[in-house]
Amino acid sequence: MYRRPVFFQLQRRVSEPRRFIQVLAGPRQSGKTTIARQVIQALEMPSHYASADEPTLKDAVWLEQQWEAARLQTRTSQGRSRKALLVLDEIQKLPGWSEAVKRLWDADTASACPLQVVLLGSSPLLVQHGLSESLAGRFEILPVMHWSFAEMREAFGWDLETYVYYGGYPGAAALVEEPERWSRYILDSLVETTISRDILLMSRIDKPALLRRLYELACAYSGQILSYQKMTGQLQDAGNTTTLAHYLDLLGGAGLVKGLQKYAGQAVRRRSSSPKLIVMNNALMTASCGMTMREARKDFQFWGRLVESAIGGTLANGAVGHGVDVFYWSGRNHEVDFVLRRGKKLVAIEVKSGRRRDNLPGLAQLRREFDVSKALLVGADGIPIEEFLAKPLDTWIS
């Protein structure tokens, strides 16, 4: 059994008295459906599973039909609690889903129907919009993000180099011995599906070609700071800064690429900064790089960016739902790769993929300007990269 923390959290919450709708949100192939099915098997209560990702057209009427089928399970249940579990997958695909769920949930609350509800969504940003619009006070979110190095190592026996190159898509692990097939699977089955079905069909995008090119640019420049003005020049498009920032938010919300803001202490200054681009899964960077793992390993500059992207993606994924913000910092011609913030606590992280430890003036300068609780060197003679990637985020910010 993998993704144990989320599995046990969901199992515990569903076993409790009916209080909240449980929402599993995260990118494609992160294990949401598997977790839900494992909980169904583990619990001794009737259940009903339905997916809005099936080919036939789904709407609020379909959702109500599934809900009624689950209600019937509570009436026929032989247990004392009469509880039943309803799991609705790909919920963001249903137009007006949040209003329908609110109406049905409130009706069950009024009638004391003991139906537990779990919603699964592969576009966290869109799911969050629906929740905040209609279901305030009625839900809890369990983020299910990309697989970590520790999980890929446990499941498939991967070493550090394999993870740095191939990333954390468990469904693609069986294809790594066939690099071209692996790349096509990542690009066609995961990236294209996420962009075309989770973003373009679910959000108003005035320039879909620009969004696609922005995704490709972010993958090519992962681990680097790139101003919106330079992005506009690279993309050869008249899209303005606001449009690019919005599209980058959508790509990040879908679990593809993220633009980290510069830590500045003031929110206004952070929002106006140039983003540091980071892929949320290194497979997104290498599937289209045109290099084999052996060739990438020999390109020291590219491999260094892969290592930094793996660490940045691990931090970005681990921060979701844990009250942690991830930034970078630059100033006075110095830079710090990552800055973690939880409340008033700041942790600065510098990444060195080579063996030699260079001077770290960025860390020193950051400490002069801000109250840094902890400064970490990852790689060189600091914390081994493998150890850093294998441990949860709380290890470094606690």
C-alpha positions, -999 to 999 in steps of 0.1 A, spaced: 0 0 0 14 34 -10 5 69 -1 -1 57 34 -5 90 52 -34 101 29 -50 67 30 -50 66 68 -62 102 71 -91 95 47 -100 63 64 -101 79 98 -122 109 86 -147 87 68 -150 65 99 -158 95 121 -194 108 126 -206 126 95 -192 162 96 -175 173 63 -173 164 27 -138 149 21 -120 162 -10 -89 146 -25 -74 170 -50 -42 167 -70 -27 162 -104 -33 132 -127 -18 99 -117 -10 109 -82 -31 80 -67 -64 97 -57 -86 70 -72 -65 42 -59 -66 57 -24 -104 60 -25 -108 24 -37 -84 11 -10 -105 29 17 -137 14 2 -121 -21 6 -108 -14 41 -141 0 56 -170 -22 65 -197 0 51 -216 0 18 -202 22 -9 -210 36 -43 -183 49 -67 -189 69 -99 -167 89 -122 -175 119 -143 -146 112 -165 -165 85 -185 -173 92 -222 -210 99 -218 -221 135 -210 -225 142 -173 -245 169 -156 -262 178 -123 -290 152 -130 -263 125 -133 -248 136 -100 -281 135 -82 -287 99 -96 -254 88 -81 -262 105 -49 -296 88 -47 -280 54 -54 -256 60 -24 -286 71 -2 -302 38 -9 -272 21 5 -278 38 39 -314 25 39 -304 -11 32 -273 -12 54 -274 -39 81 -249 -22 104 -258 -1 134 -245 31 120 -264 27 86 -235 47 72 -226 45 35 -199 60 14 -202 79 -19 -171 85 -40 -174 109 -70 -143 110 -92 -133 138 -116 -159 161 -99 -146 192 -117 -159 179 -150 -195 184 -140 -210 219 -148 -224 234 -116 -212 205 -95 -206 226 -63 -241 240 -62 -256 205 -67 -234 190 -40 -243 218 -16 -280 212 -21 -278 174 -17 -254 176 13 -276 201 31 -307 180 24 -290 149 39 -279 170 69 -315 181 75 -328 146 72 -300 131 93 -290 108 64 -256 92 74 -240 94 39 -203 101 39 -191 118 7 -156 118 -9 -149 140 -39 -119 135 -62 -105 161 -86 -75 162 -109 -75 200 -112 -69 213 -77 -73 250 -87 -107 244 -103 -118 222 -74 -108 249 -50 -128 275 -69 -160 253 -67 -155 246 -30 -150 283 -21 -180 294 -41 -206 271 -27 -194 247 0 -178 270 26 -177 253 60 -187 219 45 -155 204 33 -119 193 42 -92 190 16 -66 162 15 -39 172 -11 -26 142 -31 4 155 -50 32 139 -71 50 109 -58 81 116 -38 116 100 -42 109 79 -11 77 66 -26 92 58 -60 122 41 -42 99 20 -21 76 10 -49 100 5 -78 135 4 -62 146 36 -79 179 52 -70 185 90 -69 196 94 -105 166 75 -118 143 97 -99 160 129 -108 157 120 -145 123 102 -146 105 120 -119 75 107 -99 48 93 -122 42 57 -110 22 47 -141 52 55 -163 77 35 -142 73 3 -163 83 22 -195 117 36 -184 135 8 -203 119 22 -235 128 59 -234 109 69 -265 77 51 -254 81 66 -219 84 102 -234 53 97 -256 33 84 -226 43 115 -205 36 140 -233 4 124 -248 -13 107 -219 -4 131 -191 6 165 -203 -18 168 -232 -47 153 -213 -41 177 -184 -39 208 -206 -67 199 -230 -91 184 -204 -83 199 -171 -74 234 -181 -86 244 -216 -121 228 -212 -126 240 -177 -113 275 -178 -118 305 -201 -85 307 -220 -84 334 -247 -50 323 -260 -47 285 -257 -16 284 -280 1 309 -257 -7 287 -226 8 257 -243 40 276 -253 42 290 -218 42 254 -205 69 244 -228 90 275 -219 86 268 -182 98 232 -187 128 244 -207 137 270 -181 129 250 -149 152 261 -121 157 295 -135 144 330 -128 127 345 -159 110 379 -160 76 382 -177 91 406 -202 117 379 -212 89 354 -214 69 376 -238 100 379 -260 106 342 -259 70 334 -267 68 359 -295 33 369 -284 16 401 -274 2 386 -242 7 409 -212 21 402 -178 -13 396 -162 -22 370 -188 11 351 -184 8 352 -146 -27 339 -148 -18 311 -172 12 302 -149 -12 300 -120 -35 276 -140 -5 254 -149 6 253 -113 -30 245 -102 -30 216 -125 2 202 -110 24 209 -141 48 239 -136 49 266 -109 63 301 -108 79 307 -74 77 343 -62 107 361 -48 107 364 -10 105 401 -1 87 403 32 60 424 16 32 408 -4 30 436 -29 67 433 -38 65 395 -41 36 397 -66 55 421 -88 87 399 -89 100 378 -117 91 341 -111 114 312 -107 101 284 -129 99 249 -114 84 218 -128 62 199 -103 75 166 -116 109 162 -133 94 139 -160 78 170 -175 113 185 -180 130 154 -194 103 139 -216 109 166 -242 146 174 -236 158 151 -264 185 135 -241 187 101 -227 194 97 -190 231 89 -198 234 120 -220 217 142 -194 241 129 -167 271 139 -188 257 174 -193 267 189 -159 248 222 -164 216 204 -174 220 178 -147 224 205 -121 192 221 -132 175 187 -130 187 183 -94 175 218 -84 142 212 -101 137 179 -83 144 196 -50 121 226 -59 93 203 -71 96 182 -39 93 214 -18 64 227 -38 45 195 -36 53 189 0 41 225 9 6 220 -4 -18 217 25 8 221 52 8 258 58 42 263 41 50 288 14 80 283 -10 99 312 -25 133 320 -39 154 351 -30 177 374 -49 193 408 -41 225 427 -44 237 403 -71 232 373 -48 206 345 -49 192 318 -26 176 289 -43 147 283 -20 131 300 10 105 282 31 81 302 53 57 288 79 43 316 100 72 338 110 98 310 106 121 312 76 143 284 63 169 292 35 180 264 12 210 265 -12 215 236 -36 249 224 -49 247 194 -73 285 192 -76 310 179 -50 327 212 -44 313 236 -19 315 272 -31 311 303 -10 275 310 -2 272 348 -2 235 346 -9 227 329 24 248 354 43 231 384 26 196 370 32 204 366 68 215 402 70 182 414 56 157 389 72 154 369 104 163 334 90 157 306 115 177 280 96 201 278 66 206 245 48 231 235 22 219 205 1 246 187 -18 284 192 -18 295 187 19 260 196 32 230 174 35 232 146 9 207 152 -19 193 117 -15 187 122 22 170 156 16 147 142 -11 138 111 10 125 130 40 92 149 44 92 187 43 84 190 81 119 176 87 135 208 74 111 234 87 102 220 121 
